[in-house]
Amino acid sequence: MQNISSMPKPEILLVADAAAREKGIDKEEVFEAMEVAIQKAGRSRYGSEHDIRVSIDRKTGAITMSRYREVVADDAEIENEVTQLRLSDAKKIQKDIKVGEFIIDVLPPLNLGRTAAQTAKQIIVQKVRDAERNRQFEEYKEKIGTIVNGTVKRVEFGGVILDIGKTEAILRRDEIIPREKFKIGDRVRAYVLDVRRETRGPQIFLSRTCPEFMAKLFTSEVPEIFDGIVEIMGVARDPGSKAKIAVKANDMTIDPVGACVGLRGIRVQAVVTELQGEKIDIVPYSDDKAQYLVAALAPAEVTKVVMDEETGRMEAVVPEEQFSIAIGRRGQNVKLASQLLNVDIDVLTEAQEQERRATENKVRLERFMEALDVDDMIAHLLIAEGFSTVDEIAEVELSELSEIEGFDEDIASEIQKRAKEFVQKRNAEFIKKSKDLGISDELKTIDGLDQDMIIKLAENNIKTLDDLADLASDELIEILGENALTETEANRVIMAAREHWFEDEEK
């Protein structure tokens, strides 16, 4: 290694072959590392200000070291006298030279001294190491989303360092199933979450708590999932405790739940064992959201499902004795069902649902009687037809109002006229109050707040998005009144007000 440039021609090729084979990298990368090393040694010999370039013939091993000087126009400003040459001077060396071309001087072979040879060796080692790290990064980047096997090498700061073959991987404390303990030498399976390129080599991050890990375990245990006959539609986990997985069959003759359970439960039990006894509910997926919700809340029995299409929230009504089962320990069952459907789910007993509907109807009844100047019978008829706000009555087709039992065209027309007058008057008052109270335009755009709520907030000095975003859900409910918003609705309103904070952070 001490005299790279004076090696017999075949020898430098043998060195490149050996280094590439030993490190498992491309031989071209070894040659490039050697060229950089010899180039650095050449600059140490002739001066670092020179533009010295080295090339190694890939077939013969011949080393060529050259000095490059760029040709510039005679009237151009010379930025570097060592690496640039005026055209008139360059023509004395090479008559047909042009501006922008280079005068190339071949330098004599370099006999590396001990220090230079050591520097060259370090550069080659570093370049080979960099190439090896790049190869590892590309190799493991392709493994993101798969399961790898490893052996515990170290346990530090609550996390685990695994030897996964050619490199190490990190299983952080928050990615380990609760109460799971590892010792050096243990065999571990984990999901590849991410691979990052860092100076000390690729950092591979693993997980045993993510939903994808459980999905991959089922894929390996259930041939029907692997073959695409059964499809995993969603996974929700409380790691180490309970999980729900939704599946559907693309073949009508296959029972997706039975396929995942296996004969005498052997397939699901294999996954449960790997996940340290995590209880798994296998849920049949349905495109019908209500039916899907009923299956997701099992083992609780659901008697009624109510969907709010505007907010995306769903209500599950259950018998009194089923309420604790539907909620689950520490709210676990309903929480997992919410994650599985990706919607907020409120669980109510039949008595609670009846009481809530009665309260809502009472509020609507009073609102309709006051706004439309009608008696309670007409207000009841409007509520029975599904109208919940005066705005809906003002905007609906007149023919729909006329079809209500007990209404004729004259009554319907008069009711709609009163509704439009009320809405017009209310909007005008809202604009005036908004200006007087100094309500920001952004606050008026938040979904889930009507004009009365916005005025009430402003009267309590909540006039901007930031004011609203600073509130807790119980504070918002207290300001608006007990029956104005549920806790879930209040949280949604507050999170909508906070969205601009996250957007500002991203910017």
C-alpha positions as CSV (number, residue, x, y, z in Angstrom):
1,M,0.0,0.0,0.0
2,Q,3.0,2.3,0.4
3,N,3.7,2.9,-3.3
4,I,0.3,2.6,-5.1
5,S,1.5,4.4,-8.2
6,S,4.6,2.2,-8.6
7,M,2.8,-1.1,-8.2
8,P,3.1,-3.5,-11.1
9,K,0.1,-3.0,-13.4
10,P,-1.8,-6.1,-12.5
11,E,-1.2,-5.5,-8.7
12,I,-3.4,-2.4,-8.5
13,L,-6.2,-4.3,-10.2
14,L,-5.8,-7.2,-7.7
15,V,-6.1,-4.7,-4.8
16,A,-9.3,-3.2,-6.3
17,D,-10.7,-6.7,-6.9
18,A,-9.9,-7.8,-3.3
19,A,-11.3,-4.6,-1.7
20,A,-14.5,-4.8,-3.7
21,R,-15.0,-8.5,-2.9
22,E,-14.2,-8.1,0.8
23,K,-16.6,-5.2,1.3
24,G,-19.2,-6.4,-1.1
25,I,-19.2,-3.1,-3.1
26,D,-18.8,-2.1,-6.8
27,K,-15.2,-2.3,-8.0
28,E,-15.8,1.1,-9.8
29,E,-16.2,2.7,-6.4
30,V,-12.9,1.3,-5.2
31,F,-11.2,2.7,-8.3
32,E,-12.7,6.1,-7.7
33,A,-11.5,6.0,-4.1
34,M,-8.0,5.1,-5.2
35,E,-8.0,8.0,-7.7
36,V,-9.1,10.5,-5.0
37,A,-6.3,9.1,-2.7
38,I,-3.6,9.5,-5.3
39,Q,-4.9,12.9,-6.4
40,K,-4.7,14.1,-2.8
41,A,-1.1,12.8,-2.5
42,G,-0.3,14.6,-5.8
43,R,-1.6,17.9,-4.5
44,S,0.5,17.5,-1.4
45,R,3.6,17.0,-3.6
46,Y,3.0,19.7,-6.2
47,G,0.8,22.2,-4.2
48,S,-2.8,22.1,-3.2
49,E,-3.6,25.1,-5.4
50,H,-3.0,23.0,-8.6
51,D,-5.8,21.3,-10.4
52,I,-4.4,17.8,-10.4
53,R,-6.5,14.9,-11.7
54,V,-5.8,11.2,-11.6
55,S,-7.1,8.4,-13.7
56,I,-6.6,4.6,-13.4
57,D,-7.0,2.5,-16.5
58,R,-9.6,-0.1,-15.6
59,K,-8.1,-2.7,-17.9
60,T,-4.3,-2.2,-17.5
61,G,-4.1,-0.6,-14.1
62,A,-1.9,2.2,-15.6
63,I,-2.0,5.4,-13.5
64,T,-2.0,8.8,-15.2
65,M,-1.6,12.0,-13.1
66,S,-2.1,15.3,-14.9
67,R,-2.2,19.0,-14.2
68,Y,-5.0,21.0,-15.8
69,R,-4.9,24.7,-16.7
70,E,-7.9,26.4,-18.1
71,V,-7.4,28.7,-21.1
72,V,-9.1,32.2,-20.8
73,A,-9.2,35.2,-23.2
74,D,-6.3,37.6,-23.2
75,D,-8.6,40.4,-21.9
76,A,-10.2,38.3,-19.2
77,E,-9.4,38.7,-15.6
78,I,-7.2,35.9,-14.2
79,E,-8.8,34.6,-11.0
80,N,-6.2,31.9,-10.3
81,E,-2.7,32.2,-11.9
82,V,-2.0,28.5,-11.1
83,T,-5.1,27.0,-12.7
84,Q,-5.7,29.5,-15.5
85,L,-3.7,30.6,-18.6
86,R,-4.2,33.4,-21.1
87,L,-4.8,32.3,-24.7
88,S,-1.7,34.0,-26.1
89,D,0.5,32.1,-23.6
90,A,-1.4,28.8,-24.2
91,K,-0.8,29.1,-28.0
92,K,3.0,29.0,-27.3
93,I,2.4,25.5,-25.9
94,Q,-0.4,24.3,-28.2
95,K,-1.1,26.3,-31.3
96,D,-4.7,25.1,-32.0
97,I,-5.9,25.6,-28.4
98,K,-9.2,27.6,-27.8
99,V,-10.7,29.6,-24.9
100,G,-12.4,27.2,-22.5
101,E,-10.2,24.3,-23.2
102,F,-7.4,23.0,-21.0
103,I,-3.6,22.7,-21.2
104,I,-3.0,19.2,-19.8
105,D,0.5,18.5,-18.4
106,V,1.2,14.8,-17.7
107,L,3.1,14.6,-14.4
108,P,5.8,12.0,-13.6
109,P,4.8,8.9,-11.6
110,L,4.5,9.7,-7.9
111,N,6.5,7.6,-5.4
112,L,4.4,7.9,-2.2
113,G,6.3,8.4,1.0
114,R,5.2,6.9,4.3
115,T,2.9,9.8,5.4
116,A,1.4,10.2,1.9
117,A,0.8,6.5,1.6
118,Q,-0.9,6.5,5.0
119,T,-3.2,9.4,3.9
120,A,-4.0,7.6,0.7
121,K,-4.8,4.4,2.6
122,Q,-7.1,6.4,5.0
123,I,-9.0,8.0,2.1
124,I,-9.4,4.6,0.4
125,V,-10.7,3.0,3.6
126,Q,-13.1,6.0,4.2
127,K,-14.3,5.9,0.6
128,V,-14.9,2.1,0.8
129,R,-16.7,2.6,4.1
130,D,-18.9,5.3,2.6
131,A,-19.7,3.1,-0.4
132,E,-20.5,0.2,2.0
133,R,-22.9,2.5,4.0
134,N,-24.6,3.7,0.8
135,R,-25.1,0.1,-0.3
136,Q,-26.5,-0.7,3.1
137,F,-28.8,2.3,3.1
138,E,-30.2,1.4,-0.4
139,E,-30.6,-2.3,0.6
140,Y,-32.5,-1.6,3.9
141,K,-34.5,1.3,2.4
142,E,-36.2,-1.3,0.2
143,K,-37.1,-3.2,3.4
144,I,-39.2,-0.5,4.8
145,G,-42.6,-2.0,5.5
146,T,-41.3,-5.5,6.0
147,I,-40.5,-7.7,9.0
148,V,-36.8,-8.4,9.9
149,N,-35.3,-10.9,12.3
150,G,-32.5,-9.8,14.6
151,T,-30.5,-10.7,17.8
152,V,-30.3,-8.4,20.8
153,K,-26.8,-7.0,20.8
154,R,-27.2,-4.2,23.5
155,V,-29.9,-2.8,25.8
156,E,-29.5,0.9,26.5
157,F,-31.8,3.7,27.7
158,G,-34.8,1.3,27.6
159,G,-34.3,0.7,23.9
160,V,-32.7,-2.3,22.2
161,I,-30.0,-2.5,19.6
162,L,-30.5,-5.5,17.3
163,D,-27.9,-7.2,15.0
164,I,-29.9,-7.9,11.8
165,G,-27.0,-9.3,9.8
166,K,-24.8,-6.8,8.0
167,T,-25.7,-3.9,10.3
168,E,-27.5,-2.9,13.5
169,A,-31.1,-1.6,14.0
170,I,-32.8,0.4,16.7
171,L,-35.9,-0.7,18.6
172,R,-36.7,2.3,20.7
173,R,-38.5,2.1,24.1
174,D,-41.8,3.5,22.7
175,E,-41.8,0.9,19.9
176,I,-41.5,-2.1,22.4
177,I,-44.7,-3.7,23.6
178,P,-45.4,-2.7,27.3
179,R,-43.9,-5.1,29.9
180,E,-41.8,-6.8,27.1
181,K,-38.2,-7.4,28.4
182,F,-35.2,-8.4,26.3
183,K,-31.8,-9.7,27.2
184,I,-28.6,-10.0,25.1
185,G,-28.9,-12.9,22.6
186,D,-32.7,-13.0,22.4
187,R,-34.2,-13.4,18.9
188,V,-36.6,-10.6,18.0
189,R,-38.9,-10.0,15.0
190,A,-39.9,-6.4,14.2
191,Y,-41.3,-4.1,11.5
192,V,-39.0,-1.8,9.6
193,L,-40.5,1.7,10.2
194,D,-37.8,4.0,8.7
195,V,-34.3,4.1,7.4
196,R,-32.3,7.3,7.6
197,R,-29.0,8.2,6.1
198,E,-26.6,9.5,8.8
199,T,-22.8,10.2,8.9
200,R,-22.1,7.1,11.0
201,G,-24.1,4.9,8.6
202,P,-27.7,4.1,7.9
203,Q,-30.0,4.2,11.0
204,I,-32.7,1.6,10.8
205,F,-35.7,2.1,13.1
206,L,-37.9,-0.8,14.0
207,S,-41.3,-1.2,15.7
208,R,-43.3,-3.9,17.5
209,T,-46.2,-1.6,18.5
210,C,-47.3,-0.2,15.1
211,P,-50.5,-1.6,13.5
212,E,-48.5,-2.5,10.4
213,F,-46.5,-5.1,12.4
214,M,-49.6,-7.0,13.3
215,A,-50.9,-6.8,9.7
216,K,-47.6,-8.2,8.4
217,L,-47.8,-11.0,11.0
218,F,-51.3,-12.0,9.8
219,T,-50.0,-11.9,6.2
220,S,-47.3,-14.4,7.0
221,E,-49.6,-16.7,9.0
222,V,-52.7,-16.6,6.8
223,P,-52.1,-17.9,3.2
224,E,-55.4,-16.3,2.0
225,I,-54.1,-12.8,3.0
226,F,-50.7,-13.5,1.3
227,D,-52.5,-14.6,-1.9
228,G,-54.8,-11.6,-1.9
229,I,-58.0,-13.6,-1.4
230,V,-58.6,-12.0,2.0
231,E,-57.7,-8.3,2.4
232,I,-56.8,-6.4,5.6
233,M,-58.9,-3.2,5.6
234,G,-57.7,-1.7,8.9
235,V,-55.9,-2.4,12.1
236,A,-56.2,-0.7,15.5
237,R,-54.0,-1.6,18.5
238,D,-53.5,-0.9,22.1
239,P,-50.1,-2.6,22.1
240,G,-49.8,-5.5,24.6
241,S,-53.5,-5.3,25.6
242,K,-56.0,-5.5,22.8
243,A,-56.3,-5.0,19.0
244,K,-58.9,-5.1,16.3
245,I,-58.3,-6.1,12.7
246,A,-60.9,-5.7,9.9
247,V,-60.8,-8.1,7.0
248,K,-62.9,-8.8,3.9
249,A,-62.9,-11.6,1.3
250,N,-62.5,-10.9,-2.4
251,D,-64.0,-14.4,-2.9
252,M,-67.6,-14.8,-1.8
253,T,-67.0,-18.5,-0.9
254,I,-64.3,-17.6,1.7
255,D,-65.1,-16.6,5.3
256,P,-62.5,-13.9,6.0
257,V,-62.8,-14.2,9.8
258,G,-62.6,-18.0,9.8
259,A,-59.5,-17.8,7.5
260,C,-57.7,-15.5,10.0
261,V,-58.7,-17.6,13.0
262,G,-57.6,-20.9,11.5
263,L,-58.4,-24.4,12.5
264,R,-58.9,-24.4,16.3
265,G,-57.5,-20.9,16.3
266,I,-54.0,-21.9,15.4
267,R,-53.4,-18.9,13.0
268,V,-54.6,-16.1,15.3
269,Q,-52.9,-17.7,18.3
270,A,-49.5,-17.6,16.5
271,V,-50.0,-13.8,16.2
272,V,-51.2,-13.5,19.8
273,T,-48.1,-15.3,21.0
274,E,-45.8,-13.1,19.0
275,L,-47.5,-10.0,20.4
276,Q,-47.1,-11.1,24.1
277,G,-50.8,-12.2,24.6
278,E,-52.4,-9.2,23.0
279,K,-56.2,-10.0,22.6
280,I,-57.3,-9.7,19.0
281,D,-60.8,-9.1,17.7
282,I,-61.2,-10.1,14.0
283,V,-63.9,-7.8,12.5
284,P,-65.7,-8.5,9.2
285,Y,-65.4,-5.3,7.1
286,S,-68.4,-3.8,5.4
287,D,-68.9,-0.9,3.0
288,D,-72.0,0.0,5.0
289,K,-70.6,2.2,7.8
290,A,-73.4,1.4,10.2
291,Q,-72.9,-2.4,9.8
292,Y,-69.2,-1.9,10.1
293,L,-69.6,0.0,13.3
294,V,-71.8,-2.7,14.8
295,A,-69.1,-5.3,14.0
296,A,-66.3,-3.1,15.3
297,L,-68.0,-2.6,18.7
298,A,-68.4,-6.4,19.3
299,P,-68.8,-8.1,21.7
300,A,-71.3,-5.3,22.6
301,E,-74.7,-5.5,21.0
302,V,-75.7,-2.3,19.2
303,T,-79.4,-1.5,18.8
304,K,-79.2,1.7,16.8
305,V,-76.6,3.6,14.8
306,V,-76.9,7.4,14.0
307,M,-74.6,9.1,11.6
308,D,-74.0,12.8,11.3
309,E,-72.8,13.3,7.7
310,E,-71.8,16.9,8.3
311,T,-69.4,16.2,11.1
312,G,-68.6,12.6,10.3
313,R,-69.5,11.6,13.9
314,M,-71.3,8.4,14.7
315,E,-73.5,7.4,17.6
316,A,-74.0,3.8,18.8
317,V,-77.0,3.2,21.0
318,V,-76.8,0.1,23.2
319,P,-78.9,-1.4,26.0
320,E,-78.1,-0.3,29.5
321,E,-76.4,-3.7,30.4
322,Q,-74.2,-3.5,27.3
323,F,-72.9,0.0,27.9
324,S,-69.7,-1.0,29.9
325,I,-68.9,-3.7,27.3
326,A,-69.2,-1.3,24.4
327,I,-67.0,1.3,26.2
328,G,-64.5,-1.4,27.4
329,R,-61.9,-1.1,30.1
330,R,-60.5,2.5,30.2
331,G,-62.6,3.2,27.0
332,Q,-60.5,0.7,25.1
333,N,-63.2,-1.0,23.0
334,V,-64.8,2.2,21.6
335,K,-61.4,3.8,21.1
336,L,-60.2,0.9,18.9
337,A,-63.4,0.9,17.0
338,S,-63.0,4.6,16.4
339,Q,-59.5,4.1,15.1
340,L,-60.7,1.2,12.9
341,L,-63.5,3.3,11.2
342,N,-61.5,6.6,11.4
343,V,-64.5,8.4,12.9
344,D,-65.5,9.7,16.3
345,I,-67.9,7.3,18.0
346,D,-70.2,8.3,20.9
347,V,-71.8,5.4,22.8
348,L,-75.1,6.1,24.5
349,T,-77.6,3.9,26.4
350,E,-81.1,3.8,25.0
351,A,-82.3,5.9,28.0
352,Q,-79.5,8.5,27.3
353,E,-80.4,8.6,23.6
354,Q,-84.1,9.2,24.3
355,E,-83.3,11.9,26.9
356,R,-80.9,13.6,24.4
357,R,-83.4,13.5,21.6
358,A,-86.1,14.9,23.9
359,T,-83.8,17.8,24.9
360,E,-82.8,18.5,21.3
361,N,-86.5,18.4,20.2
362,K,-87.4,20.8,23.0
363,V,-84.8,23.3,21.9
364,R,-85.9,23.0,18.3
365,L,-89.5,23.3,19.3
366,E,-88.9,26.5,21.2
367,R,-86.7,27.9,18.4
368,F,-89.3,27.2,15.7
369,M,-92.2,28.6,17.7
370,E,-90.3,31.8,18.4
371,A,-88.7,32.3,15.0
372,L,-91.7,31.4,12.9
373,D,-94.4,32.6,15.3
374,V,-96.3,29.2,15.1
375,D,-97.9,27.0,17.7
376,D,-96.4,23.8,19.1
377,M,-98.4,21.6,16.7
378,I,-96.9,23.1,13.6
379,A,-93.4,23.1,15.2
380,H,-93.8,19.4,16.1
381,L,-94.8,18.6,12.4
382,L,-91.6,20.4,11.1
383,I,-89.4,18.5,13.6
384,A,-91.1,15.2,12.7
385,E,-90.2,15.9,9.0
386,G,-86.5,16.2,9.9
387,F,-86.1,19.9,10.0
388,S,-83.6,21.0,12.6
389,T,-82.9,24.7,11.8
390,V,-84.8,27.7,10.5
391,D,-82.3,28.0,7.6
392,E,-83.3,24.5,6.3
393,I,-87.0,25.7,6.2
394,A,-86.0,28.9,4.4
395,E,-83.9,27.0,1.7
396,V,-86.1,23.9,1.1
397,E,-88.2,23.6,-2.0
398,L,-91.7,24.9,-1.3
399,S,-93.2,21.7,-2.7
400,E,-91.6,19.7,0.1
401,L,-93.2,21.9,2.8
402,S,-96.6,21.6,1.0
403,E,-96.4,17.8,1.2
404,I,-96.3,17.7,5.0
405,E,-99.5,16.3,6.4
406,G,-101.8,19.1,7.5
407,F,-100.0,21.7,5.4
408,D,-101.3,23.2,2.1
409,E,-99.5,25.5,-0.3
410,D,-100.7,28.7,1.5
411,I,-99.5,27.5,5.0
412,A,-96.2,26.2,3.5
413,S,-95.7,29.5,1.7
414,E,-96.4,31.6,4.8
415,I,-94.0,29.5,7.0
416,Q,-91.2,29.7,4.4
417,K,-91.8,33.5,4.1
418,R,-91.5,33.9,7.9
419,A,-88.4,31.6,7.9
420,K,-86.7,33.8,5.2
421,E,-87.5,37.0,7.0
422,F,-86.1,35.6,10.3
423,V,-82.9,34.4,8.6
424,Q,-82.5,37.8,6.8
425,K,-83.0,39.8,10.0
426,R,-80.8,37.5,12.0
427,N,-78.0,37.7,9.4
428,A,-78.2,41.5,9.4
429,E,-78.1,41.6,13.2
430,F,-75.1,39.2,13.2
431,I,-73.1,41.4,10.8
432,K,-73.8,44.5,13.0
433,K,-73.0,42.7,16.3
434,S,-69.8,41.2,14.7
435,K,-68.6,44.6,13.8
436,D,-69.5,46.1,17.2
437,L,-67.9,43.3,19.1
438,G,-64.8,43.1,16.9
439,I,-65.2,39.4,15.9
440,S,-62.5,38.3,13.4
441,D,-63.6,36.9,10.0
442,E,-61.6,33.7,10.6
443,L,-63.7,32.9,13.7
444,K,-66.9,33.0,11.6
445,T,-65.6,30.2,9.3
446,I,-65.2,27.5,12.0
447,D,-67.5,24.5,11.3
448,G,-69.7,23.5,14.2
449,L,-70.4,27.1,15.4
450,D,-73.6,28.9,14.5
451,Q,-74.1,32.6,14.6
452,D,-75.7,32.6,18.1
453,M,-72.7,30.6,19.4
454,I,-70.2,33.0,17.8
455,I,-72.0,36.0,19.4
456,K,-72.0,34.3,22.8
457,L,-68.3,33.6,22.5
458,A,-67.6,37.2,21.6
459,E,-69.6,38.4,24.6
460,N,-67.3,36.3,26.7
461,N,-64.2,37.9,25.0
462,I,-63.5,35.0,22.6
463,K,-63.2,37.0,19.4
464,T,-60.3,35.4,17.4
465,L,-59.1,31.9,16.4
466,D,-56.3,32.1,19.0
467,D,-58.8,33.0,21.7
468,L,-60.9,29.9,20.8
469,A,-57.8,27.7,20.3
470,D,-56.7,28.5,23.9
471,L,-59.9,27.1,25.4
472,A,-60.4,23.6,26.8
473,S,-63.5,21.7,25.8
474,D,-65.2,22.1,29.2
475,E,-64.6,25.9,29.1
476,L,-66.2,26.1,25.6
477,I,-69.2,24.0,26.7
478,E,-69.6,26.2,29.8
479,I,-69.7,29.4,27.8
480,L,-72.1,28.1,25.1
481,G,-74.4,26.2,27.5
482,E,-74.7,22.6,28.4
483,N,-76.8,21.5,25.4
484,A,-75.1,23.5,22.7
485,L,-72.2,21.0,22.0
486,T,-71.1,17.6,23.1
487,E,-67.6,17.1,24.4
488,T,-66.6,15.5,21.1
489,E,-68.0,18.4,19.1
490,A,-66.3,20.9,21.4
491,N,-63.0,19.2,20.9
492,R,-63.5,19.2,17.1
493,V,-64.2,22.9,17.1
494,I,-61.1,23.7,19.2
495,M,-58.9,21.5,17.0
496,A,-60.2,23.3,13.9
497,A,-59.2,26.6,15.6
498,R,-55.7,25.3,16.2
499,E,-55.1,24.2,12.7
500,H,-53.4,27.4,11.7
501,W,-50.9,26.9,14.5
502,F,-49.7,23.7,12.9
503,E,-49.7,25.3,9.5
504,D,-47.5,28.1,10.8
505,E,-45.1,25.6,12.4
506,E,-44.7,23.8,9.1
507,K,-44.0,27.0,7.2
